[in-house]
């Protein structure tokens, strides 16, 4: 168990009170109707999962129920910063590391 600071309640609480909601700062397509099925699938299902610093969206589910952002090192679980929705991160994310799947589109990956 580790403690997470809620920027709204202004106190540290047990990890069990929170829910990780995935990657932070995802930009929704401006015209989703014009996207191909493949492009829409990429937007909905594919997320970055870098080793190192990563911005995540969290919710204090059993407390104030508000959403906030956390920058966390995915290799060590160290929390680098926590900031409210509407604020910008001060800590940079890890650089993208190419992997063997980067060369495939989602459609090609399904066929493999």
N, CA, C and O atoms as CSV, one atom per row, in Angstrom:
chain,resi,resn,atom,element,x,y,z
A,1,UNK,N,N,0.841,-1.180,0.000
A,1,UNK,CA,C,0.000,0.000,0.000
A,1,UNK,C,C,0.885,1.241,0.000
A,1,UNK,O,O,1.915,1.293,0.672
A,2,UNK,N,N,0.465,2.219,-0.756
A,2,UNK,CA,C,1.146,3.497,-0.669
A,2,UNK,C,C,0.118,4.602,-0.502
A,2,UNK,O,O,-1.070,4.414,-0.762
A,3,UNK,N,N,0.594,5.748,-0.067
A,3,UNK,CA,C,-0.293,6.878,0.196
A,3,UNK,C,C,-0.314,7.812,-1.002
A,3,UNK,O,O,0.709,8.044,-1.645
A,4,UNK,N,N,-1.483,8.338,-1.290
A,4,UNK,CA,C,-1.667,9.280,-2.388
A,4,UNK,C,C,-2.239,10.565,-1.806
A,4,UNK,O,O,-3.181,10.539,-1.014
A,5,UNK,N,N,-1.659,11.682,-2.208
A,5,UNK,CA,C,-2.126,12.989,-1.755
A,5,UNK,C,C,-3.273,13.443,-2.660
A,5,UNK,O,O,-3.112,13.512,-3.879
A,6,UNK,N,N,-4.412,13.747,-2.077
A,6,UNK,CA,C,-5.538,14.296,-2.839
A,6,UNK,C,C,-5.406,15.824,-2.828
A,6,UNK,O,O,-5.427,16.430,-1.757
A,7,UNK,N,N,-5.270,16.453,-3.996
A,7,UNK,CA,C,-5.096,17.903,-4.021
A,7,UNK,C,C,-6.353,18.685,-3.638
A,7,UNK,O,O,-6.280,19.888,-3.388
A,8,UNK,N,N,-7.496,18.015,-3.591
A,8,UNK,CA,C,-8.743,18.681,-3.207
A,8,UNK,C,C,-9.009,18.531,-1.712
A,8,UNK,O,O,-9.375,19.499,-1.045
A,9,UNK,N,N,-8.828,17.323,-1.185
A,9,UNK,CA,C,-8.991,17.092,0.261
A,9,UNK,C,C,-7.785,17.622,1.038
A,9,UNK,O,O,-7.864,17.858,2.244
A,10,UNK,N,N,-6.677,17.802,0.335
A,10,UNK,CA,C,-5.418,18.294,0.895
A,10,UNK,C,C,-4.888,17.408,2.009
A,10,UNK,O,O,-4.450,17.890,3.053
A,11,UNK,N,N,-4.937,16.084,1.766
A,11,UNK,CA,C,-4.359,15.137,2.712
A,11,UNK,C,C,-3.993,13.846,1.996
A,11,UNK,O,O,-4.533,13.525,0.937
A,12,UNK,N,N,-3.057,13.109,2.602
A,12,UNK,CA,C,-2.674,11.807,2.065
A,12,UNK,C,C,-3.661,10.755,2.534
A,12,UNK,O,O,-4.060,10.726,3.698
A,13,UNK,N,N,-4.049,9.886,1.599
A,13,UNK,CA,C,-4.987,8.819,1.913
A,13,UNK,C,C,-4.451,7.517,1.324
A,13,UNK,O,O,-3.567,7.535,0.468
A,14,UNK,N,N,-4.987,6.394,1.781
A,14,UNK,CA,C,-4.554,5.078,1.311
A,14,UNK,C,C,-4.895,4.894,-0.168
A,14,UNK,O,O,-5.916,5.383,-0.652
A,15,UNK,N,N,-4.035,4.191,-0.861
A,15,UNK,CA,C,-4.217,3.915,-2.291
A,15,UNK,C,C,-5.587,3.316,-2.601
A,15,UNK,O,O,-6.159,3.585,-3.657
A,16,UNK,N,N,-6.108,2.514,-1.694
A,16,UNK,CA,C,-7.394,1.842,-1.911
A,16,UNK,C,C,-8.561,2.811,-2.086
A,16,UNK,O,O,-9.611,2.423,-2.599
A,17,UNK,N,N,-8.389,4.071,-1.666
A,17,UNK,CA,C,-9.453,5.069,-1.809
A,17,UNK,C,C,-9.508,5.674,-3.211
A,17,UNK,O,O,-10.407,6.459,-3.513
A,18,UNK,N,N,-8.559,5.318,-4.060
A,18,UNK,CA,C,-8.420,5.949,-5.365
A,18,UNK,C,C,-8.586,4.937,-6.487
A,18,UNK,O,O,-8.434,3.731,-6.293
A,19,UNK,N,N,-8.903,5.461,-7.667
A,19,UNK,CA,C,-9.024,4.617,-8.856
A,19,UNK,C,C,-8.235,5.263,-9.991
A,19,UNK,O,O,-8.446,6.430,-10.322
A,20,UNK,N,N,-7.326,4.493,-10.582
A,20,UNK,CA,C,-6.581,4.975,-11.744
A,20,UNK,C,C,-7.477,4.874,-12.971
A,20,UNK,O,O,-8.057,3.822,-13.238
A,21,UNK,N,N,-7.586,5.963,-13.711
A,21,UNK,CA,C,-8.481,6.000,-14.870
A,21,UNK,C,C,-7.735,6.044,-16.195
A,21,UNK,O,O,-8.341,6.320,-17.230
A,22,UNK,N,N,-6.444,5.779,-16.185
A,22,UNK,CA,C,-5.690,5.691,-17.434
A,22,UNK,C,C,-4.856,6.918,-17.733
A,22,UNK,O,O,-4.619,7.771,-16.878
A,23,UNK,N,N,-4.420,6.973,-18.981
A,23,UNK,CA,C,-3.531,8.032,-19.444
A,23,UNK,C,C,-4.214,9.400,-19.355
A,23,UNK,O,O,-5.405,9.531,-19.634
A,24,UNK,N,N,-3.450,10.402,-18.966
A,24,UNK,CA,C,-3.974,11.765,-18.834
A,24,UNK,C,C,-3.765,12.561,-20.119
A,24,UNK,O,O,-2.952,12.199,-20.969
A,25,UNK,N,N,-4.502,13.632,-20.236
A,25,UNK,CA,C,-4.343,14.626,-21.307
A,25,UNK,C,C,-4.560,14.042,-22.701
A,25,UNK,O,O,-3.865,14.421,-23.643
A,26,UNK,N,N,-5.511,13.131,-22.841
A,26,UNK,CA,C,-5.834,12.569,-24.149
A,26,UNK,C,C,-6.764,13.549,-24.863
A,26,UNK,O,O,-7.796,13.946,-24.324
A,27,UNK,N,N,-6.392,13.924,-26.059
A,27,UNK,CA,C,-7.177,14.892,-26.827
A,27,UNK,C,C,-8.198,14.142,-27.677
A,27,UNK,O,O,-7.841,13.288,-28.488
A,28,UNK,N,N,-9.452,14.468,-27.484
A,28,UNK,CA,C,-10.535,13.839,-28.253
A,28,UNK,C,C,-10.512,14.381,-29.681
A,28,UNK,O,O,-10.296,15.576,-29.882
A,29,UNK,N,N,-10.729,13.521,-30.672
A,29,UNK,CA,C,-10.770,14.000,-32.063
A,29,UNK,C,C,-11.834,15.084,-32.234
A,29,UNK,O,O,-12.924,14.985,-31.670
A,30,UNK,N,N,-11.515,16.115,-33.013
A,30,UNK,CA,C,-12.456,17.224,-33.195
A,30,UNK,C,C,-13.668,16.818,-34.020
A,30,UNK,O,O,-14.761,17.348,-33.819
A,31,UNK,N,N,-13.484,15.878,-34.952
A,31,UNK,CA,C,-14.596,15.423,-35.789
A,31,UNK,C,C,-14.595,13.894,-35.825
A,31,UNK,O,O,-14.156,13.302,-36.811
A,32,UNK,N,N,-15.081,13.251,-34.763
A,32,UNK,CA,C,-15.018,11.789,-34.704
A,32,UNK,C,C,-15.791,11.088,-35.817
A,32,UNK,O,O,-15.456,9.961,-36.183
A,33,UNK,N,N,-16.816,11.736,-36.357
A,33,UNK,CA,C,-17.613,11.130,-37.435
A,33,UNK,C,C,-16.791,10.911,-38.701
A,33,UNK,O,O,-17.103,10.033,-39.505
A,34,UNK,N,N,-15.734,11.715,-38.877
A,34,UNK,CA,C,-14.931,11.607,-40.096
A,34,UNK,C,C,-13.817,10.564,-39.985
A,34,UNK,O,O,-13.143,10.279,-40.975
A,35,UNK,N,N,-13.615,9.997,-38.803
A,35,UNK,CA,C,-12.544,9.016,-38.619
A,35,UNK,C,C,-12.923,7.658,-39.196
A,35,UNK,O,O,-14.086,7.253,-39.189
A,36,UNK,N,N,-11.905,6.974,-39.694
A,36,UNK,CA,C,-12.124,5.594,-40.135
A,36,UNK,C,C,-12.294,4.725,-38.891
A,36,UNK,O,O,-11.971,5.148,-37.782
A,37,UNK,N,N,-12.797,3.527,-39.082
A,37,UNK,CA,C,-12.937,2.602,-37.951
A,37,UNK,C,C,-11.585,2.328,-37.309
A,37,UNK,O,O,-11.476,2.229,-36.086
A,38,UNK,N,N,-10.550,2.205,-38.146
A,38,UNK,CA,C,-9.205,1.946,-37.620
A,38,UNK,C,C,-8.717,3.114,-36.766
A,38,UNK,O,O,-8.194,2.909,-35.671
A,39,UNK,N,N,-8.888,4.338,-37.266
A,39,UNK,CA,C,-8.447,5.519,-36.517
A,39,UNK,C,C,-9.236,5.665,-35.215
A,39,UNK,O,O,-8.662,6.009,-34.182
A,40,UNK,N,N,-10.546,5.405,-35.256
A,40,UNK,CA,C,-11.359,5.481,-34.042
A,40,UNK,C,C,-10.913,4.417,-33.041
A,40,UNK,O,O,-10.816,4.693,-31.845
A,41,UNK,N,N,-10.643,3.212,-33.519
A,41,UNK,CA,C,-10.151,2.141,-32.651
A,41,UNK,C,C,-8.829,2.504,-32.005
A,41,UNK,O,O,-8.610,2.223,-30.827
A,42,UNK,N,N,-7.941,3.133,-32.776
A,42,UNK,CA,C,-6.657,3.569,-32.214
A,42,UNK,C,C,-6.882,4.589,-31.100
A,42,UNK,O,O,-6.237,4.523,-30.053
A,43,UNK,N,N,-7.804,5.541,-31.329
A,43,UNK,CA,C,-8.098,6.557,-30.314
A,43,UNK,C,C,-8.687,5.919,-29.048
A,43,UNK,O,O,-8.289,6.267,-27.936
A,44,UNK,N,N,-9.620,4.999,-29.212
A,44,UNK,CA,C,-10.321,4.413,-28.070
A,44,UNK,C,C,-9.449,3.434,-27.287
A,44,UNK,O,O,-9.470,3.440,-26.056
A,45,UNK,N,N,-8.686,2.594,-27.982
A,45,UNK,CA,C,-8.041,1.466,-27.313
A,45,UNK,C,C,-6.535,1.589,-27.093
A,45,UNK,O,O,-6.017,0.984,-26.154
A,46,UNK,N,N,-5.823,2.334,-27.906
A,46,UNK,CA,C,-4.367,2.360,-27.783
A,46,UNK,C,C,-3.906,3.536,-26.939
A,46,UNK,O,O,-4.246,4.689,-27.206
A,47,UNK,N,N,-3.133,3.223,-25.925
A,47,UNK,CA,C,-2.581,4.229,-25.022
A,47,UNK,C,C,-1.086,3.995,-24.861
A,47,UNK,O,O,-0.584,2.889,-25.057
A,48,UNK,N,N,-0.392,5.065,-24.499
A,48,UNK,CA,C,1.035,4.946,-24.215
A,48,UNK,C,C,1.194,4.215,-22.886
A,48,UNK,O,O,0.348,4.322,-21.999
A,49,UNK,N,N,2.259,3.493,-22.767
A,49,UNK,CA,C,2.577,2.825,-21.506
A,49,UNK,C,C,4.092,2.837,-21.344
A,49,UNK,O,O,4.737,1.789,-21.369
A,50,UNK,N,N,4.662,4.045,-21.176
A,50,UNK,CA,C,6.121,4.138,-21.148
A,50,UNK,C,C,6.713,3.633,-19.837
A,50,UNK,O,O,6.055,3.624,-18.797
A,51,UNK,N,N,7.945,3.223,-19.915
A,51,UNK,CA,C,8.701,2.907,-18.707
A,51,UNK,C,C,9.298,4.234,-18.253
A,51,UNK,O,O,10.089,4.845,-18.971
A,52,UNK,N,N,8.921,4.670,-17.072
A,52,UNK,CA,C,9.388,5.959,-16.570
A,52,UNK,C,C,8.208,6.864,-16.259
A,52,UNK,O,O,7.106,6.388,-15.988
A,53,UNK,N,N,8.438,8.156,-16.299
A,53,UNK,CA,C,7.399,9.123,-15.938
A,53,UNK,C,C,6.222,9.066,-16.905
A,53,UNK,O,O,6.393,9.036,-18.124
A,54,UNK,N,N,5.020,9.053,-16.324
A,54,UNK,CA,C,3.794,8.930,-17.117
A,54,UNK,C,C,2.691,9.722,-16.424
A,54,UNK,O,O,2.484,9.580,-15.219
A,55,UNK,N,N,1.977,10.562,-17.190
A,55,UNK,CA,C,0.856,11.334,-16.644
A,55,UNK,C,C,-0.390,10.459,-16.650
A,55,UNK,O,O,-0.734,9.864,-17.671
A,56,UNK,N,N,-1.066,10.383,-15.501
A,56,UNK,CA,C,-2.245,9.531,-15.356
A,56,UNK,C,C,-3.407,10.324,-14.759
A,56,UNK,O,O,-3.202,11.286,-14.019
A,57,UNK,N,N,-4.618,9.910,-15.090
A,57,UNK,CA,C,-5.834,10.488,-14.521
A,57,UNK,C,C,-6.295,9.580,-13.387
A,57,UNK,O,O,-6.437,8.372,-13.577
A,58,UNK,N,N,-6.528,10.149,-12.217
A,58,UNK,CA,C,-6.969,9.391,-11.043
A,58,UNK,C,C,-8.231,10.027,-10.476
A,58,UNK,O,O,-8.518,11.198,-10.728
A,59,UNK,N,N,-8.983,9.239,-9.705
A,59,UNK,CA,C,-10.170,9.745,-9.014
A,59,UNK,C,C,-10.117,9.311,-7.558
A,59,UNK,O,O,-9.775,8.167,-7.257
A,60,UNK,N,N,-10.455,10.221,-6.657
A,60,UNK,CA,C,-10.559,9.904,-5.228
A,60,UNK,C,C,-11.964,9.341,-5.010
A,60,UNK,O,O,-12.866,10.058,-4.577
A,61,UNK,N,N,-12.140,8.066,-5.309
A,61,UNK,CA,C,-13.472,7.456,-5.382
A,61,UNK,C,C,-14.203,7.358,-4.055
A,61,UNK,O,O,-15.425,7.510,-4.026
A,62,UNK,N,N,-13.507,7.110,-2.962
A,62,UNK,CA,C,-14.208,6.987,-1.677
A,62,UNK,C,C,-14.082,8.243,-0.827
A,62,UNK,O,O,-14.496,8.265,0.333
A,63,UNK,N,N,-13.513,9.278,-1.409
A,63,UNK,CA,C,-13.384,10.551,-0.699
A,63,UNK,C,C,-14.233,11.607,-1.376
A,63,UNK,O,O,-15.459,11.505,-1.412
A,64,UNK,N,N,-13.570,12.625,-1.915
A,64,UNK,CA,C,-14.282,13.749,-2.532
A,64,UNK,C,C,-14.825,13.420,-3.924
A,64,UNK,O,O,-15.620,14.187,-4.467
A,65,UNK,N,N,-14.414,12.300,-4.505
A,65,UNK,CA,C,-14.844,11.804,-5.815
A,65,UNK,C,C,-14.363,12.662,-6.978
A,65,UNK,O,O,-14.832,12.490,-8.103
A,66,UNK,N,N,-13.445,13.572,-6.729
A,66,UNK,CA,C,-12.944,14.441,-7.795
A,66,UNK,C,C,-11.780,13.779,-8.534
A,66,UNK,O,O,-11.051,12.952,-7.987
A,67,UNK,N,N,-11.639,14.178,-9.797
A,67,UNK,CA,C,-10.536,13.701,-10.626
A,67,UNK,C,C,-9.343,14.631,-10.479
A,67,UNK,O,O,-9.498,15.831,-10.252
A,68,UNK,N,N,-8.146,14.058,-10.612
A,68,UNK,CA,C,-6.911,14.829,-10.598
A,68,UNK,C,C,-5.876,14.077,-11.411
A,68,UNK,O,O,-6.095,12.932,-11.809
A,69,UNK,N,N,-4.747,14.728,-11.657
A,69,UNK,CA,C,-3.675,14.110,-12.426
A,69,UNK,C,C,-2.511,13.739,-11.516
A,69,UNK,O,O,-2.244,14.391,-10.506
A,70,UNK,N,N,-1.839,12.680,-11.909
A,70,UNK,CA,C,-0.654,12.234,-11.189
A,70,UNK,C,C,0.430,11.920,-12.217
A,70,UNK,O,O,0.157,11.284,-13.235
A,71,UNK,N,N,1.649,12.363,-11.954
A,71,UNK,CA,C,2.794,11.932,-12.744
A,71,UNK,C,C,3.518,10.910,-11.895
A,71,UNK,O,O,3.966,11.198,-10.785
A,72,UNK,N,N,3.623,9.692,-12.447
A,72,UNK,CA,C,4.168,8.571,-11.682
A,72,UNK,C,C,5.212,7.852,-12.523
A,72,UNK,O,O,5.063,7.720,-13.738
A,73,UNK,N,N,6.271,7.389,-11.864
A,73,UNK,CA,C,7.281,6.573,-12.531
A,73,UNK,C,C,6.738,5.150,-12.586
A,73,UNK,O,O,6.556,4.517,-11.546
A,74,UNK,N,N,6.479,4.643,-13.783
A,74,UNK,CA,C,5.867,3.325,-13.921
A,74,UNK,C,C,6.823,2.193,-13.570
A,74,UNK,O,O,6.384,1.064,-13.355
A,75,UNK,N,N,8.115,2.472,-13.510
A,75,UNK,CA,C,9.082,1.431,-13.156
A,75,UNK,C,C,9.232,1.290,-11.645
A,75,UNK,O,O,9.456,0.189,-11.141
A,76,UNK,N,N,9.108,2.399,-10.925
A,76,UNK,CA,C,9.348,2.374,-9.475
A,76,UNK,C,C,8.103,2.688,-8.646
A,76,UNK,O,O,8.126,2.543,-7.424
A,77,UNK,N,N,7.034,3.111,-9.285
A,77,UNK,CA,C,5.793,3.559,-8.627
A,77,UNK,C,C,5.963,4.868,-7.860
A,77,UNK,O,O,5.041,5.295,-7.165
A,78,UNK,N,N,7.117,5.508,-7.972
A,78,UNK,CA,C,7.329,6.779,-7.274
A,78,UNK,C,C,6.419,7.853,-7.867
A,78,UNK,O,O,6.379,8.042,-9.083
A,79,UNK,N,N,5.698,8.547,-7.006
A,79,UNK,CA,C,4.828,9.641,-7.433
A,79,UNK,C,C,5.686,10.893,-7.541
A,79,UNK,O,O,6.284,11.329,-6.557
A,80,UNK,N,N,5.746,11.470,-8.740
A,80,UNK,CA,C,6.578,12.649,-8.989
A,80,UNK,C,C,5.830,13.946,-8.695
A,80,UNK,O,O,6.408,14.896,-8.167
A,81,UNK,N,N,4.542,13.981,-9.040
A,81,UNK,CA,C,3.734,15.171,-8.763
A,81,UNK,C,C,2.255,14.821,-8.875
A,81,UNK,O,O,1.868,13.858,-9.537
A,82,UNK,N,N,1.453,15.625,-8.214
A,82,UNK,CA,C,-0.003,15.514,-8.279
A,82,UNK,C,C,-0.528,16.923,-8.513
A,82,UNK,O,O,-0.102,17.872,-7.854
A,83,UNK,N,N,-1.455,17.051,-9.455
A,83,UNK,CA,C,-1.983,18.373,-9.768
A,83,UNK,C,C,-3.448,18.273,-10.177
A,83,UNK,O,O,-3.909,17.237,-10.658
A,84,UNK,N,N,-4.160,19.364,-9.976
A,84,UNK,CA,C,-5.601,19.402,-10.233
A,84,UNK,C,C,-5.901,19.458,-11.728
A,84,UNK,O,O,-5.064,19.874,-12.529
A,85,UNK,N,N,-7.106,19.033,-12.086
A,85,UNK,CA,C,-7.579,19.155,-13.460
A,85,UNK,C,C,-7.585,20.637,-13.819
A,85,UNK,O,O,-8.039,21.467,-13.032
A,86,UNK,N,N,-7.091,20.963,-14.984
A,86,UNK,CA,C,-6.987,22.355,-15.413
A,86,UNK,C,C,-5.589,22.909,-15.249
A,86,UNK,O,O,-5.247,23.920,-15.863
A,87,UNK,N,N,-4.770,22.256,-14.424
A,87,UNK,CA,C,-3.380,22.668,-14.249
A,87,UNK,C,C,-2.502,21.889,-15.225
A,87,UNK,O,O,-2.906,20.850,-15.748
A,88,UNK,N,N,-1.304,22.402,-15.462
A,88,UNK,CA,C,-0.355,21.747,-16.361
A,88,UNK,C,C,0.733,21.053,-15.545
A,88,UNK,O,O,1.105,21.534,-14.475
A,89,UNK,N,N,1.247,19.920,-16.046
A,89,UNK,CA,C,2.307,19.211,-15.319
A,89,UNK,C,C,3.619,19.983,-15.359
A,89,UNK,O,O,3.903,20.707,-16.313
A,90,UNK,N,N,4.409,19.814,-14.313
A,90,UNK,CA,C,5.739,20.417,-14.249
A,90,UNK,C,C,6.817,19.397,-14.603
A,90,UNK,O,O,7.910,19.762,-15.035
A,91,UNK,N,N,6.497,18.113,-14.417
A,91,UNK,CA,C,7.445,17.033,-14.686
A,91,UNK,C,C,7.160,16.467,-16.074
A,91,UNK,O,O,6.010,16.189,-16.416
A,92,UNK,N,N,8.213,16.298,-16.866
A,92,UNK,CA,C,8.059,15.754,-18.221
A,92,UNK,C,C,7.845,14.247,-18.180
A,92,UNK,O,O,8.246,13.574,-17.230
A,93,UNK,N,N,7.211,13.734,-19.217
A,93,UNK,CA,C,7.020,12.286,-19.322
A,93,UNK,C,C,8.283,11.648,-19.873
A,93,UNK,O,O,9.181,12.330,-20.367
A,94,UNK,N,N,8.332,10.330,-19.779
A,94,UNK,CA,C,9.462,9.575,-20.311
A,94,UNK,C,C,9.437,9.654,-21.834
A,94,UNK,O,O,8.365,9.714,-22.436
A,95,UNK,N,N,10.613,9.655,-22.460
A,95,UNK,CA,C,10.621,9.652,-23.924
A,95,UNK,C,C,10.039,8.348,-24.455
A,95,UNK,O,O,10.156,7.297,-23.824
A,96,UNK,N,N,9.424,8.432,-25.599
A,96,UNK,CA,C,8.837,7.229,-26.201
A,96,UNK,C,C,9.939,6.259,-26.596
A,96,UNK,O,O,10.920,6.639,-27.234
A,97,UNK,N,N,9.765,5.021,-26.213
A,97,UNK,CA,C,10.717,3.973,-26.567
A,97,UNK,C,C,10.039,3.090,-27.603
A,97,UNK,O,O,9.002,2.490,-27.320
A,98,UNK,N,N,10.616,3.003,-28.809
A,98,UNK,CA,C,9.961,2.181,-29.825
A,98,UNK,C,C,9.948,0.709,-29.428
A,98,UNK,O,O,10.875,0.219,-28.783
A,99,UNK,N,N,8.902,0.024,-29.815
A,99,UNK,CA,C,8.849,-1.417,-29.579
A,99,UNK,C,C,8.489,-2.112,-30.879
A,99,UNK,O,O,8.218,-1.452,-31.882
A,100,UNK,N,N,8.485,-3.423,-30.871
A,100,UNK,CA,C,8.284,-4.181,-32.106
A,100,UNK,C,C,6.891,-4.002,-32.699
A,100,UNK,O,O,6.683,-4.329,-33.867
A,101,UNK,N,N,5.931,-3.491,-31.928
A,101,UNK,CA,C,4.569,-3.327,-32.422
A,101,UNK,C,C,4.316,-1.958,-33.037
A,101,UNK,O,O,3.266,-1.748,-33.643
A,102,UNK,N,N,5.256,-1.015,-32.898
A,102,UNK,CA,C,5.046,0.329,-33.421
A,102,UNK,C,C,4.870,0.359,-34.935
A,102,UNK,O,O,4.246,1.280,-35.462
A,103,UNK,N,N,5.400,-0.620,-35.633
A,103,UNK,CA,C,5.327,-0.625,-37.090
A,103,UNK,C,C,3.963,-1.065,-37.612
A,103,UNK,O,O,3.682,-0.915,-38.801
A,104,UNK,N,N,3.114,-1.605,-36.744
A,104,UNK,CA,C,1.817,-2.122,-37.166
A,104,UNK,C,C,0.696,-1.160,-36.819
A,104,UNK,O,O,0.745,-0.470,-35.801
A,105,UNK,N,N,-0.309,-1.124,-37.671
A,105,UNK,CA,C,-1.535,-0.416,-37.312
A,105,UNK,C,C,-2.375,-1.369,-36.480
A,105,UNK,O,O,-2.045,-2.550,-36.373
A,106,UNK,N,N,-3.442,-0.881,-35.896
A,106,UNK,CA,C,-4.306,-1.744,-35.091
A,106,UNK,C,C,-4.915,-2.847,-35.948
A,106,UNK,O,O,-5.094,-3.971,-35.480
A,107,UNK,N,N,-5.234,-2.529,-37.202
A,107,UNK,CA,C,-5.825,-3.524,-38.089
A,107,UNK,C,C,-4.834,-4.655,-38.376
A,107,UNK,O,O,-5.214,-5.825,-38.402
A,108,UNK,N,N,-3.571,-4.303,-38.590
A,108,UNK,CA,C,-2.553,-5.319,-38.840
A,108,UNK,C,C,-2.302,-6.149,-37.596
A,108,UNK,O,O,-2.084,-7.357,-37.691
A,109,UNK,N,N,-2.330,-5.524,-36.439
A,109,UNK,CA,C,-2.062,-6.244,-35.190
A,109,UNK,C,C,-3.126,-7.304,-34.932
A,109,UNK,O,O,-2.819,-8.371,-34.402
A,110,UNK,N,N,-4.367,-7.023,-35.300
A,110,UNK,CA,C,-5.451,-7.982,-35.093
A,110,UNK,C,C,-5.265,-9.199,-35.989
A,110,UNK,O,O,-5.588,-10.318,-35.591
A,111,UNK,N,N,-4.749,-8.989,-37.192
A,111,UNK,CA,C,-4.566,-10.080,-38.147
A,111,UNK,C,C,-3.435,-11.018,-37.747
A,111,UNK,O,O,-3.435,-12.179,-38.155
A,112,UNK,N,N,-2.494,-10.557,-36.976
A,112,UNK,CA,C,-1.320,-11.365,-36.610
A,112,UNK,C,C,-1.669,-12.460,-35.644
A,112,UNK,O,O,-0.795,-13.227,-35.238
